[in-house]
């Protein structure tokens, strides 16, 4: 507790004073959980070859070890965010964290590929509830402005660090055995759960009005699940196959029904007017590109380092270390930078670094140089994440009322996960269709997909340099909608 008191004396509170030890402890718990959520997305990557060899999985089945998590996460994030608004953020957070711990334990103990994929799916579902609940607890605890920006920079630094360092940690754990990549989060999740019970405030929460929008919840969840399933299976089934076309058509049909329903129900799951805010829309598109392009790049890099260059799991993990360390060290400073320069400028610089990083890796060959290729490229990608990820989170939640913070964070996280699933499927298709002729050409073609997305992200970010609309204007629109 003395350490908490010391840290509390150094960090300003949401009301302009200083955080007490309990508030700092609560933020630490939330950061630990988002670190675990992000860690789980990336940590399994290095362990995939070992999992395949031990459980005898085919390449298509192996993809589902990653995609099963994405399916549960991306498919239920909107429902998770709205559930936090309706049932209470603390309650949803605690239940979902307990499920995450149990699913992690089961994933490390099973000896069947199908059961492993099922455990990953359940973990994805639990993360779909913990992530938006945790983010909305942050945004409703700290007032909009410097205090919230600072808190969000710490929070998003934890998530970005977990995602970036997941590969590094996985490399060390895989040397001991792939099961440790699943078992390691268990004690951390249990400790976080116990700490959350003690430190997360039991104060009366301002919950969203109204009951459940069952039609909206059913249609959007079904649409997201079908979309993620279709794009994950498309490389194997074929983008022009009947199964892929029918699944995508069903996803679109459910989305249309959802939009129509949300315009008619009294208490919609998603208030569509929130998407009239340019900064919020740009933040969601930005995360689609940032997360999607990097997930695709990471998959290609795994194949290049391990299967083509025959690097060990540890060597592969260390290749990503520069980006991970850069994100971990610098992301906590992004709140003060956002206060000074604004999120739009930071996102533009981060987007430029992202595109430049992918451009570096277009020069891959049979003997890549650490000094002139891998390290500079990873540093640029680290800069991109350090600048863009916290800024996108801040921008996506600014100007949003407290009773819709779960919705705003659910939208943002859904954008990232769906973007990751879609881009990964496209990159996999490009890589598979090219590597049989010339592996290097295949790697370059797949990385080009991420590079093009990086340039699109830069263009979108540049449009945000126009004078932003104020939070008051956004709230005024919301009031007008209810009149």
C-alpha positions in Angstrom: 0.0 0.0 0.0 2.9 2.4 0.6 3.9 2.0 -3.0 0.4 3.0 -4.1 0.5 6.0 -1.8 3.8 7.1 -3.3 2.5 6.7 -6.8 -0.7 8.5 -5.9 1.3 11.6 -4.8 2.8 11.8 -8.3 -0.4 11.5 -10.4 -3.2 14.2 -10.6 -6.8 13.2 -10.0 -9.8 13.7 -12.2 -11.0 16.6 -10.0 -7.6 18.5 -10.1 -6.3 17.1 -6.9 -4.3 13.9 -6.4 -5.5 10.4 -6.8 -5.8 8.4 -3.6 -4.3 5.0 -3.3 -7.6 3.2 -4.0 -8.2 5.1 -7.2 -4.7 4.3 -8.5 -5.2 0.6 -7.5 -8.4 0.5 -9.5 -6.7 1.9 -12.5 -3.9 -0.6 -12.1 -6.5 -3.5 -12.1 -8.1 -2.2 -15.3 -4.8 -1.8 -17.0 -3.7 -5.3 -16.0 -6.9 -6.8 -17.5 -6.6 -4.9 -20.8 -2.9 -6.0 -20.9 -4.1 -9.6 -20.7 -6.8 -9.1 -23.3 -4.3 -7.7 -25.8 -1.6 -10.2 -24.8 -3.9 -13.0 -25.6 -4.5 -11.7 -29.1 -0.8 -11.7 -30.1 0.9 -14.2 -27.7 -0.5 -17.3 -29.4 1.2 -16.4 -32.7 4.7 -17.6 -32.0 3.4 -20.8 -30.4 1.3 -21.9 -33.5 4.0 -24.1 -35.1 4.5 -26.0 -31.7 0.7 -26.3 -31.3 0.3 -27.7 -34.8 3.0 -30.3 -34.2 1.8 -31.4 -30.8 -1.9 -31.6 -31.6 -1.6 -32.7 -35.2 -3.7 -29.8 -36.6 -4.1 -29.0 -40.3 -3.2 -25.5 -41.5 -6.9 -24.6 -41.8 -7.6 -25.8 -38.2 -4.6 -24.0 -36.9 -5.9 -20.7 -38.2 -8.9 -21.2 -36.0 -6.7 -21.1 -32.9 -6.3 -17.4 -33.7 -9.6 -16.8 -35.4 -11.7 -18.5 -32.7 -10.7 -15.8 -30.3 -11.3 -13.1 -32.9 -14.7 -14.5 -33.7 -15.9 -14.4 -30.1 -14.3 -11.0 -29.4 -15.3 -9.2 -32.6 -18.7 -10.8 -32.8 -19.9 -9.8 -29.3 -18.1 -6.5 -28.5 -21.1 -4.3 -29.3 -23.3 -6.4 -27.1 -20.6 -6.4 -24.4 -20.4 -2.6 -24.4 -24.1 -2.1 -24.2 -24.5 -4.7 -21.5 -22.0 -2.8 -19.4 -24.1 0.3 -19.8 -27.3 -1.5 -18.9 -26.3 -4.0 -16.1 -23.4 -2.0 -14.6 -19.8 -1.8 -15.6 -18.3 -3.3 -12.5 -20.6 -6.3 -12.4 -20.0 -7.1 -16.1 -16.3 -6.6 -15.7 -16.0 -9.0 -12.8 -18.1 -11.8 -14.3 -16.3 -11.7 -17.6 -12.9 -11.6 -16.0 -13.8 -14.8 -14.0 -14.8 -16.5 -17.3 -11.5 -15.4 -18.9 -9.5 -17.1 -16.1 -11.4 -20.4 -16.4 -11.1 -20.5 -20.2 -7.4 -19.7 -20.0 -6.9 -22.7 -17.6 -8.9 -25.0 -19.9 -6.9 -23.9 -22.9 -3.7 -24.9 -21.3 -4.9 -28.3 -20.2 -6.7 -29.7 -23.2 -5.1 -32.2 -25.6 -7.6 -31.9 -28.5 -7.6 -29.2 -31.2 -11.3 -28.7 -31.2 -11.4 -28.2 -27.4 -8.5 -25.7 -27.7 -10.4 -23.7 -30.4 -13.5 -23.8 -28.2 -11.6 -22.5 -25.2 -10.2 -19.7 -27.4 -13.7 -18.8 -28.5 -14.9 -18.5 -24.9 -11.9 -16.3 -24.1 -12.8 -14.1 -26.9 -16.3 -13.8 -25.7 -15.1 -12.9 -22.2 -12.8 -10.3 -23.6 -15.7 -8.8 -25.5 -17.2 -7.9 -22.2 -14.2 -7.0 -20.1 -12.6 -4.6 -22.7 -15.5 -2.2 -23.2 -16.5 -2.4 -19.5 -13.0 -1.5 -18.4 -12.7 1.4 -20.9 -16.1 2.8 -19.9 -15.1 2.6 -16.2 -12.1 4.8 -17.1 -14.1 7.3 -19.2 -16.9 7.7 -16.6 -14.4 8.0 -13.7 -12.3 10.8 -15.2 -13.7 14.1 -16.5 -13.2 14.8 -20.2 -10.0 16.7 -20.8 -6.4 16.4 -19.5 -7.4 14.1 -16.6 -9.2 11.6 -18.8 -6.5 11.9 -21.5 -3.8 11.0 -19.0 -5.8 8.1 -17.6 -6.6 6.8 -21.1 -2.9 7.1 -22.1 -1.9 4.8 -19.2 -4.8 2.4 -20.0 -4.1 2.2 -23.7 -0.4 2.0 -23.1 -1.2 -1.2 -21.2 -3.2 -2.6 -24.1 -0.7 -1.6 -26.7 2.2 -3.0 -24.6 0.3 -6.3 -24.1 -0.2 -6.6 -27.9 3.3 -5.6 -28.8 5.1 -7.6 -26.1 2.8 -10.7 -26.5 5.1 -12.0 -29.2 8.2 -11.5 -27.1 6.7 -13.1 -24.0 5.3 -16.0 -26.2 8.8 -16.6 -27.6 10.2 -17.2 -24.1 7.3 -19.3 -23.0 7.2 -21.4 -26.1 10.8 -22.5 -25.4 9.4 -24.1 -22.2 6.2 -25.5 -24.0 3.3 -23.9 -25.8 0.9 -24.7 -23.0 2.6 -22.0 -20.9 1.3 -19.3 -23.3 -2.2 -20.3 -22.2 -1.5 -21.0 -18.5 0.5 -17.8 -17.8 -2.5 -15.5 -17.8 -4.4 -17.6 -15.3 -2.7 -16.4 -12.0 -2.6 -12.9 -13.3 -6.3 -12.9 -14.1 -7.1 -14.4 -10.6 -5.0 -11.8 -8.8 -6.7 -9.1 -10.9 -10.1 -10.5 -10.0 -9.4 -10.4 -6.3 -8.0 -6.9 -6.6 -11.0 -5.8 -8.6 -13.4 -7.0 -5.9 -11.6 -4.9 -3.4 -10.6 -1.7 -5.3 -13.2 -1.2 -8.1 -15.8 1.2 -6.5 -19.2 -0.1 -5.7 -20.7 3.3 -6.2 -24.1 3.7 -7.8 -23.6 3.8 -11.5 -25.5 6.0 -14.0 -26.9 3.3 -16.2 -28.5 3.7 -19.6 -32.2 4.0 -19.6 -34.5 1.5 -21.1 -34.5 -2.3 -21.4 -32.8 -4.6 -23.8 -33.1 -4.1 -27.5 -33.4 -7.8 -28.3 -33.9 -7.4 -32.1 -30.8 -5.1 -32.2 -28.7 -7.4 -30.0 -29.6 -10.5 -32.0 -29.1 -9.0 -35.5 -25.9 -7.2 -34.9 -24.3 -10.1 -33.0 -25.4 -12.5 -35.7 -24.1 -10.1 -38.4 -20.7 -9.7 -36.8 -20.3 -13.5 -36.2 -21.2 -14.3 -39.8 -18.9 -11.6 -41.2 -15.9 -12.8 -39.1 -16.7 -16.4 -39.9 -17.0 -15.7 -43.6 -13.7 -13.8 -44.0 -11.8 -16.3 -41.8 -13.0 -19.3 -43.9 -12.8 -17.6 -47.3 -9.1 -18.3 -48.0 -9.8 -22.0 -47.8 -13.4 -22.2 -49.1 -12.7 -19.6 -51.9 -13.9 -16.0 -52.0 -16.3 -16.9 -54.9 -17.6 -20.1 -53.3 -21.3 -20.5 -52.6 -20.6 -20.8 -48.9 -18.7 -17.6 -48.7 -21.2 -15.6 -50.8 -24.2 -16.9 -48.9 -22.5 -16.2 -45.5 -21.6 -12.7 -46.5 -25.0 -12.0 -47.9 -26.6 -13.2 -44.6 -24.3 -10.9 -42.7 -25.3 -8.0 -44.8 -29.0 -8.8 -44.5 -28.8 -9.0 -40.8 -26.9 -5.7 -40.7 -29.7 -4.0 -42.8 -32.3 -5.4 -40.4 -30.3 -4.1 -37.5 -30.1 -0.5 -39.0 -33.8 -0.5 -39.7 -34.7 -1.8 -36.2 -32.4 0.8 -34.5 -34.3 3.6 -36.2 -37.6 2.4 -34.8 -37.0 1.1 -31.3 -37.3 3.4 -28.3 -34.1 2.4 -26.6 -31.7 1.2 -29.4 -28.7 -1.0 -28.8 -26.7 1.5 -30.9 -27.8 5.1 -31.2 -27.0 5.6 -34.9 -26.6 9.4 -34.3 -23.3 8.7 -32.6 -21.9 8.0 -36.1 -22.6 11.5 -37.2 -19.5 12.7 -35.3 -16.6 12.9 -37.7 -13.9 12.4 -35.1 -15.6 9.2 -33.8 -16.0 7.8 -37.3 -12.3 8.6 -38.1 -11.2 7.0 -34.9 -13.1 3.8 -35.7 -11.8 3.7 -39.3 -8.3 4.4 -38.0 -8.4 1.4 -35.6 -9.7 -0.8 -38.4 -6.6 0.1 -40.4 -4.0 0.2 -37.6 -5.0 -3.1 -36.0 -6.1 -4.9 -39.2 -2.9 -4.0 -41.1 -0.7 -5.0 -38.2 -2.4 -8.4 -37.6 -1.9 -9.2 -41.3 1.7 -8.1 -41.2 2.4 -10.1 -38.0 1.1 -13.2 -39.6 3.3 -12.7 -42.7 6.3 -11.9 -40.4 5.8 -15.2 -38.5 5.8 -17.2 -41.7 8.9 -15.3 -43.0 11.0 -15.5 -39.9 10.2 -19.0 -38.8 9.3 -21.0 -41.9 11.5 -19.2 -44.5 14.5 -18.0 -42.4 14.1 -20.9 -39.9 14.5 -18.7 -36.9 13.5 -20.1 -33.5 10.5 -18.9 -31.6 12.8 -16.9 -29.3 14.7 -15.3 -32.2 11.4 -14.4 -33.9 10.1 -12.9 -30.6 13.2 -10.8 -30.2 12.7 -9.3 -33.7 9.5 -7.7 -32.4 11.2 -6.4 -29.2 12.1 -2.9 -30.5 8.5 -2.1 -31.3 7.2 -3.6 -28.1 9.7 -1.7 -25.9 9.0 1.5 -27.7 5.3 1.2 -27.1 5.7 0.2 -23.5 8.0 3.1 -22.7 6.4 6.0 -24.6 2.6 5.3 -24.6 2.1 6.7 -21.1 3.3 10.1 -22.3 0.6 10.3 -25.0 -2.0 11.9 -22.8 0.1 15.0 -22.2 1.0 15.1 -25.9 -2.7 14.9 -26.9 -3.4 17.8 -24.5 -0.7 19.9 -26.2 -1.0 19.0 -29.9 -4.4 17.3 -30.2 -5.2 13.8 -31.2 -5.6 14.5 -34.9 -1.9 15.6 -35.3 -0.7 12.6 -33.4 -2.7 10.2 -35.5 -1.4 11.7 -38.7 2.2 11.3 -37.5 1.5 7.7 -36.3 -0.2 6.9 -39.6 2.8 8.1 -41.6 5.1 6.0 -39.4 2.9 3.0 -40.0 3.0 3.3 -43.8 6.8 3.9 -43.7 7.3 0.8 -41.5 5.5 -1.4 -43.9 7.5 0.1 -46.8 10.7 -0.9 -45.1 9.6 -4.5 -45.0 8.9 -4.6 -48.7 12.7 -5.0 -49.1 12.7 -8.4 -47.5 15.0 -11.0 -49.0 16.8 -14.2 -48.1 19.3 -12.5 -45.8 17.6 -9.5 -44.2 19.8 -7.0 -42.3 19.0 -6.3 -38.7 20.5 -2.8 -38.8 19.0 -1.5 -42.0 15.8 -3.4 -42.4 14.3 -5.2 -39.4 15.2 -2.9 -36.5 14.3 0.4 -38.4 11.1 -1.1 -39.6 10.1 -2.3 -36.2 10.9 1.0 -34.6 8.6 2.8 -37.1 5.8 0.4 -36.4 6.4 0.9 -32.6 6.2 4.7 -33.1 2.9 4.2 -35.1 1.3 2.2 -32.3 2.6 4.5 -29.5 1.2 7.6 -31.1 -2.0 6.3 -32.8 -3.5 3.7 -30.4 -3.9 6.0 -27.3 -5.0 8.9 -29.6 -7.7 6.9 -31.3 -9.1 5.7 -28.0 -9.2 9.3 -26.7 -10.8 10.6 -29.9 -13.4 7.8 -30.0 -14.8 8.6 -26.5 -14.5 12.4 -26.4 -17.9 14.1 -26.5 -19.8 11.0 -25.6 -22.3 11.0 -22.7 -21.5 8.7 -19.7 -24.4 6.4 -20.4 -23.0 5.7 -23.9 -19.3 5.2 -23.0 -19.8 1.4 -23.1 -21.3 1.8 -26.6 -18.5 4.0 -27.8 -15.8 1.7 -26.5 -17.6 -1.3 -27.9 -17.8 0.3 -31.3 -14.1 1.1 -31.3 -13.0 -2.4 -30.2 -15.4 -4.0 -32.7 -13.7 -2.0 -35.4 -10.3 -3.2 -34.4 -11.3 -6.9 -34.2 -13.3 -7.0 -37.4 -10.5 -5.1 -39.2 -8.1 -7.7 -37.9 -10.2 -10.6 -39.1 -10.9 -9.2 -42.5 -7.3 -8.1 -43.3 -5.9 -11.4 -41.9 -8.1 -13.3 -44.3 -7.1 -11.1 -47.3 -3.4 -11.4 -46.4 -3.6 -15.1 -46.0 -5.2 -15.5 -49.4 -2.5 -13.3 -51.0 0.3 -15.2 -49.3 -1.1 -18.6 -50.1 -1.6 -17.7 -53.8 1.9 -16.4 -54.3 4.4 -18.4 -52.2 4.2 -21.6 -54.2 6.0 -19.8 -57.1 8.4 -17.6 -55.2 8.3 -17.2 -51.4 9.9 -13.8 -51.4 7.4 -12.4 -53.9 4.6 -13.8 -51.8 5.8 -12.2 -48.7 6.2 -8.8 -50.5 2.7 -9.1 -52.0 1.2 -9.8 -48.6 3.0 -7.0 -46.9 1.9 -4.7 -49.7 -1.7 -5.2 -48.5 -0.8 -3.8 -45.1 1.2 -1.0 -46.8 -1.7 0.1 -49.0 -4.0 0.1 -45.9 -1.4 2.3 -44.1 -1.6 4.9 -46.9 -5.4 4.8 -46.8 -5.2 5.4 -43.0 -2.9 8.4 -43.6 -5.3 9.9 -46.0 -8.2 9.5 -43.5 -6.1 10.9 -40.7 -5.2 14.0 -42.8 -8.9 14.8 -43.1 -9.0 15.2 -39.3 -6.7 18.1 -39.4 -9.6 20.4 -40.2 -11.0 22.2 -37.2 -12.7 19.5 -35.1 -16.3 19.8 -33.9 -16.6 20.4 -30.2 -18.1 18.0 -27.7 -20.9 20.5 -27.1 -21.9 20.3 -30.8 -22.0 16.5 -30.6 -24.1 16.6 -27.5 -26.4 19.2 -29.1 -27.1 16.8 -31.9 -28.0 14.1 -29.4 -30.4 16.4 -27.7 -32.1 17.3 -31.0 -32.5 13.6 -31.8 -34.6 13.1 -28.7 -36.8 16.1 -29.2 
